[in-house]
Amino acid sequence: MFPLFEPVNWFIIYTFWITITICFFMFLWMLKKLSVRFWYDYILFKKNILWFFLGVFFFSRLFYVIWRWHDLKYIKNPFEFFIMNDYNFSLAWAIFWFLVVFFITSRLRKEKLNKFIDWLSISLFFMLFIGFIWSIFWWQVYWKETLYWIEILYNHPFSPVPFQVPIFPLPLVYAILFFMLFSVSYISSMYVHLKWIIWYISLIVMSSIFIIFEVFSWKYDIFRDSIWLNLMQISSIILILFCSYRLFAIFSSNENKEQTILN
């Protein structure tokens, strides 16, 4: 496939940056849409948008370099850290640092994270659905050779995919699953009274998806070189444990025993 297009000799369009831009504005659009529907304060995000961007971009890139340290430890020019030729970030750490920034800003307003977390999770699933559709054009997510008649040949000279034959488009699987997860979460939010339950359950589902299908990914990292799990799978296991604990705490707390789950 094509990680970049060159309409004219001096003008290059990278599909990765197109994807990032589209995902960013689609995430904002869904946040705005849900803020009107659920009476959330969109200003909480809008006024701190620069800190969200810097936190997500810097730390997701930083931990990707750590993740692929065997290959990227030779970076000599700090400028290459940001303007890189592999166009990769760590999705797990992008999500984590977004939540860190949001937690800090919500605490400064003396708001609880649980109040807004379903708002963020539904928007995240919507963004992931769009992002994985577009990622079919890049090389960051790829599977292996199959015979399902929907394989894609990554024959672009800049593509580092090691296969010389058409391979199964793993982003397509992710896009379908996250569209289903987004749809179920969005519809459920209209009927579930304790809305943060949606977030914990849906994040457990999201983490399970990554744990299962990253097994089929042919990408490697510093963890997969030593054990059979990569960074995304390890992060997903930690997230499942945390969400399971929070669900147990919610259902066992006295203040939630008398509340109805469904509207």
Secondary structure as UniProt FT lines:
FT   STRAND          4..8
FT   TURN            9..10
FT   STRAND          11..14
FT   HELIX           15..38
FT   HELIX           43..46
FT   TURN            47..48
FT   HELIX           49..67
FT   HELIX           69..72
FT   TURN            73..74
FT   HELIX           79..82
FT   HELIX           91..108
FT   TURN            109..110
FT   HELIX           113..115
FT   HELIX           117..134
FT   HELIX           135..137
FT   TURN            157..158
FT   HELIX           170..188
FT   TURN            189..191
FT   HELIX           196..213
FT   HELIX           214..216
FT   TURN            222..226
FT   HELIX           231..252
FT   HELIX           254..257
//
